[in-house]
């Protein structure tokens, strides 16, 4: 029984791990040769060690997440899906990769624009370095992905194929975390998420905040108005750095801040606002923390993300 379950939930990322190590080593050598090893696009030993620790923890939580969601997805696919899409044709896999990438865009945007989602995702943005090691600095709270994957088994996609497609999506994204690759040919830059586009996404500069959410494809950002081309080398990390290498604080400190804000708020709409509004949101009567003036009806103000 366990072997059958394992066949269903095994992660392509597990097989990619040795290659990740090889490419990180190659990048370190290239940066040393270029004399840029200690730059923000280079490597710091303690920062890289933190990223690797967070990556190993993420594998554990991701495996647990898959076991829990697989049961639900199989039930939905078996009893509720009006049809079943075959898993042995090229077109069904191509369609699945596109659909999974779109759900990644939606989930990624949610994770930046809704504070409870940002509380989980901010750990990935906590490094002030940008390199292939940073790609492994993953969250330990992948709960929001299940929400955005819920329609997929209902659409008829076989549950195990969803995890495989997402695994390859993350493998692709690993290679976008580097400064050793400049701008690629324009047709590639137009369609795909490239290192140039993803450097923008990790920037904390005002013009780069909340941009370029795409996983494999950047066309979603172009379609929905969240695209920003690279204008200059970004300042990486959170707008307010956490300044710690404690992996538990990096993973969970924002949840603690949400709890403190909710307890401090007097009105229920303010308590809810601290959870579902963008990071940095504050009630109108609180000291100004946001760029906008809010609206008259709800008193909610929209703020820049990537605050610590």
C-alpha positions as CSV (number, residue, x, y, z in Angstrom):
1,X,0.0,0.0,0.0
2,X,2.7,2.5,0.9
3,X,4.6,1.7,-2.3
4,X,1.5,2.5,-4.3
5,X,1.0,5.8,-2.5
6,X,4.6,6.7,-2.9
7,X,4.3,6.1,-6.7
8,X,1.5,8.6,-6.7
9,X,3.1,11.4,-4.7
10,X,6.9,11.1,-5.4
11,X,8.4,14.4,-6.4
12,X,10.5,15.1,-9.4
13,X,12.4,17.6,-7.3
14,X,13.9,14.7,-5.3
15,X,15.6,13.4,-8.5
16,X,16.7,17.0,-9.4
17,X,18.5,17.6,-6.0
18,X,21.9,16.3,-7.2
19,X,21.7,18.5,-10.2
20,X,20.8,21.5,-8.1
21,X,24.0,20.9,-6.1
22,X,26.1,20.7,-9.3
23,X,24.7,23.9,-10.7
24,X,25.1,25.8,-7.4
25,X,28.8,24.7,-7.4
26,X,29.2,25.9,-11.0
27,X,27.6,29.2,-10.1
28,X,30.0,29.7,-7.1
29,X,33.0,29.0,-9.3
30,X,31.8,31.5,-12.0
31,X,31.2,34.2,-9.4
32,X,34.6,33.7,-7.9
33,X,36.2,34.0,-11.3
34,X,34.3,37.1,-11.9
35,X,35.2,38.5,-8.4
36,X,31.6,38.8,-7.4
37,X,31.3,36.0,-4.9
38,X,30.4,38.3,-1.9
39,X,28.0,40.5,-3.8
40,X,24.2,40.3,-3.2
41,X,24.0,38.2,-6.3
42,X,26.9,36.1,-5.0
43,X,27.0,33.8,-1.9
44,X,27.3,34.2,1.8
45,X,28.2,31.0,3.7
46,X,25.7,31.6,6.5
47,X,23.0,32.8,4.2
48,X,23.4,29.7,1.9
49,X,23.4,27.4,4.9
50,X,20.1,28.9,6.0
51,X,18.6,28.5,2.5
52,X,19.7,24.8,2.3
53,X,18.2,24.1,5.8
54,X,14.9,25.7,4.8
55,X,15.0,23.7,1.6
56,X,15.4,20.4,3.4
57,X,12.6,21.3,5.8
58,X,10.4,22.3,2.8
59,X,10.8,18.8,1.3
60,X,9.5,17.2,4.5
61,X,6.5,19.5,4.7
62,X,5.8,19.2,1.0
63,X,5.7,15.4,1.3
64,X,3.3,15.6,4.2
65,X,1.2,18.1,2.2
66,X,1.0,15.8,-0.7
67,X,-0.1,12.8,1.4
68,X,-2.9,14.9,2.9
69,X,-4.2,16.5,-0.3
70,X,-3.9,13.4,-2.4
71,X,-6.7,11.7,-0.5
72,X,-9.0,14.7,-1.1
73,X,-8.0,15.1,-4.8
74,X,-8.6,11.4,-5.5
75,X,-12.0,11.5,-4.0
76,X,-12.9,14.6,-6.0
77,X,-11.5,13.2,-9.2
78,X,-13.2,9.8,-8.8
79,X,-16.7,10.9,-7.7
80,X,-17.1,14.5,-8.7
81,X,-15.2,15.1,-12.0
82,X,-17.6,15.0,-15.0
83,X,-14.9,13.5,-17.1
84,X,-11.3,12.2,-16.8
85,X,-8.5,13.6,-19.0
86,X,-6.1,10.9,-20.1
87,X,-2.7,11.0,-18.6
88,X,-0.9,9.2,-21.5
89,X,-1.2,11.7,-24.3
90,X,1.2,14.6,-25.1
91,X,-1.7,17.2,-25.4
92,X,-3.0,16.4,-21.9
93,X,0.4,16.9,-20.4
94,X,0.9,20.2,-22.3
95,X,-2.5,21.4,-21.2
96,X,-1.8,20.4,-17.6
97,X,1.6,22.2,-17.6
98,X,-0.2,25.4,-18.8
99,X,-3.0,25.1,-16.3
100,X,-0.7,24.4,-13.4
101,X,1.4,27.4,-14.4
102,X,-1.7,29.6,-14.4
103,X,-2.7,28.3,-11.0
104,X,0.9,29.0,-9.8
105,X,0.5,32.6,-11.0
106,X,-2.8,33.0,-9.1
107,X,-1.4,31.4,-5.9
108,X,1.8,33.4,-6.2
109,X,-0.1,36.7,-6.6
110,X,-2.4,35.7,-3.7
111,X,0.7,35.0,-1.6
112,X,1.9,38.6,-2.1
113,X,-1.3,40.5,-1.9
114,X,-3.1,38.7,1.0
115,X,-1.2,38.9,4.3
116,X,-2.0,35.4,5.6
117,X,-0.6,34.1,2.3
118,X,2.4,36.4,2.6
119,X,3.1,35.1,6.1
120,X,3.9,31.7,4.5
121,X,5.6,33.0,1.4
122,X,7.8,35.8,2.8
123,X,10.4,33.2,3.9
124,X,11.4,32.7,0.3
125,X,12.1,36.5,-0.1
126,X,14.0,36.9,3.2
127,X,17.5,36.6,1.7
128,X,19.4,39.7,0.7
129,X,21.3,37.5,-1.7
130,X,20.1,36.2,-5.1
131,X,21.6,33.0,-6.4
132,X,20.7,29.4,-7.1
133,X,21.0,28.7,-3.4
134,X,18.2,31.2,-2.7
135,X,15.9,29.2,-4.9
136,X,16.0,26.5,-2.2
137,X,14.9,28.9,0.5
138,X,11.3,27.6,0.4
139,X,8.3,27.9,2.8
140,X,7.2,25.3,5.2
141,X,3.6,26.2,4.9
142,X,2.3,25.2,1.4
143,X,-1.4,25.2,2.4
144,X,-2.5,27.8,-0.1
145,X,-1.4,25.7,-3.1
146,X,-4.1,23.2,-2.3
147,X,-6.7,25.9,-2.5
148,X,-5.7,26.9,-6.0
149,X,-5.3,23.2,-7.1
150,X,-8.8,22.3,-6.1
151,X,-10.3,22.9,-9.5
152,X,-7.8,20.7,-11.3
153,X,-9.1,17.2,-10.2
154,X,-12.6,18.5,-10.9
155,X,-11.5,19.4,-14.4
156,X,-10.5,15.8,-14.8
157,X,-6.7,15.9,-14.4
158,X,-5.4,12.8,-12.7
159,X,-4.3,13.8,-9.2
160,X,-0.8,12.4,-9.3
161,X,-0.1,14.2,-12.6
162,X,-0.8,17.6,-10.9
163,X,2.1,17.0,-8.5
164,X,4.5,15.9,-11.2
165,X,3.7,19.0,-13.3
166,X,4.1,21.3,-10.3
167,X,7.4,19.6,-9.5
168,X,8.8,20.3,-13.0
169,X,7.5,23.9,-12.7
170,X,9.6,24.4,-9.5
171,X,12.6,22.8,-11.2
172,X,12.3,25.3,-14.0
173,X,12.1,28.2,-11.5
174,X,15.3,27.0,-9.7
175,X,17.3,28.2,-12.8
176,X,15.7,31.7,-12.7
177,X,17.4,32.5,-9.4
178,X,20.7,33.8,-10.8
179,X,22.6,36.9,-11.9
180,X,25.0,34.9,-14.0
181,X,22.5,35.0,-16.9
182,X,21.7,38.4,-18.4
183,X,18.8,39.1,-20.8
184,X,17.9,36.3,-23.2
185,X,16.7,36.8,-26.8
186,X,13.5,38.9,-27.0
187,X,11.1,36.0,-28.0
188,X,12.2,34.0,-24.9
189,X,11.9,37.1,-22.7
190,X,8.5,37.8,-24.0
191,X,7.0,34.3,-23.3
192,X,9.0,32.8,-20.5
193,X,9.9,33.7,-17.0
194,X,13.7,34.4,-17.2
195,X,16.4,35.2,-14.7
196,X,16.0,38.9,-15.7
197,X,12.2,38.8,-14.9
198,X,12.7,36.9,-11.7
199,X,15.4,39.3,-10.4
200,X,12.7,42.0,-10.6
201,X,10.3,39.8,-8.6
202,X,12.9,39.5,-5.8
203,X,13.6,43.2,-5.7
204,X,12.5,45.3,-2.8
205,X,12.7,48.6,-4.9
206,X,9.3,50.4,-5.1
207,X,9.1,49.9,-8.9
208,X,9.7,46.2,-8.6
209,X,7.3,45.4,-5.8
210,X,4.5,42.9,-6.6
211,X,5.7,42.2,-10.1
212,X,6.4,39.1,-12.3
213,X,4.6,36.4,-10.5
214,X,4.9,33.9,-13.4
215,X,6.4,30.4,-12.9
216,X,7.4,29.1,-16.3
217,X,5.5,31.6,-18.4
218,X,5.6,35.4,-18.0
219,X,2.6,35.9,-20.3
220,X,0.3,35.8,-17.3
221,X,1.9,38.9,-16.0
222,X,1.7,40.6,-19.3
223,X,-2.0,39.7,-19.6
224,X,-3.0,40.8,-16.1
225,X,-0.9,44.0,-15.7
226,X,1.8,42.7,-13.2
227,X,4.8,42.7,-15.6
228,X,7.8,44.8,-15.0
229,X,11.0,44.6,-17.1
230,X,14.4,44.8,-15.4
231,X,15.5,48.5,-15.3
232,X,18.5,48.1,-12.9
233,X,20.1,45.6,-10.5
234,X,17.5,45.1,-7.8
235,X,17.9,45.5,-4.0
236,X,17.0,42.0,-2.9
237,X,15.1,40.9,0.2
238,X,12.3,42.2,2.3
239,X,11.6,46.0,2.5
240,X,12.3,45.6,6.2
241,X,14.9,42.9,6.6
242,X,14.4,40.3,9.3
243,X,18.1,40.3,10.1
244,X,18.3,36.7,11.4
245,X,19.3,33.3,10.3
246,X,17.0,31.5,12.6
247,X,15.0,29.4,10.3
248,X,12.0,29.2,12.6
249,X,11.8,32.9,12.9
250,X,12.2,33.3,9.2
251,X,9.4,30.9,8.6
252,X,6.9,32.0,11.3
253,X,7.6,35.5,12.5
254,X,4.9,37.1,10.2
255,X,2.3,34.8,11.7
256,X,3.2,36.1,15.1
257,X,2.8,39.7,13.9
258,X,-0.6,38.9,12.5
259,X,-1.7,37.5,15.8
260,X,-0.4,40.5,17.7
261,X,-2.2,42.9,15.3
262,X,-5.5,41.0,15.5
263,X,-5.4,41.0,19.3
264,X,-4.6,44.7,19.3
265,X,-7.5,45.7,16.9
266,X,-10.8,46.7,18.5
267,X,-13.1,46.3,15.5
268,X,-13.9,43.0,13.8
269,X,-13.4,44.6,10.4
270,X,-9.9,45.7,11.4
271,X,-9.1,42.2,12.8
272,X,-10.1,40.7,9.4
273,X,-8.2,43.4,7.6
274,X,-5.0,42.4,9.3
275,X,-5.5,38.9,8.0
276,X,-6.8,39.4,4.4
277,X,-5.6,42.8,3.3
278,X,-2.2,43.3,1.7
279,X,1.0,43.2,3.9
280,X,1.5,46.5,5.6
281,X,-2.2,47.4,5.7
282,X,-3.4,49.3,8.7
283,X,-6.8,50.7,9.8
284,X,-7.5,54.3,8.9
285,X,-7.3,55.5,12.4
286,X,-3.9,53.9,13.0
287,X,-0.6,55.7,12.1
288,X,-0.1,55.9,8.4
289,X,1.8,52.9,7.1
290,X,0.6,52.8,3.5
291,X,0.9,54.7,0.3
292,X,-2.8,55.0,-0.4
293,X,-5.4,57.0,1.4
294,X,-7.9,54.1,1.5
295,X,-11.5,54.3,0.6
296,X,-14.3,55.9,2.5
297,X,-16.6,52.9,2.8
298,X,-14.4,50.3,4.3
299,X,-11.4,52.2,5.6
300,X,-9.0,49.7,4.0
301,X,-5.7,50.9,2.6
302,X,-3.6,49.0,0.0
303,X,0.1,48.9,0.8
304,X,3.3,47.7,-0.7
305,X,4.2,44.1,0.1
306,X,7.5,42.5,1.3
307,X,7.4,44.2,4.7
308,X,8.8,42.1,7.5
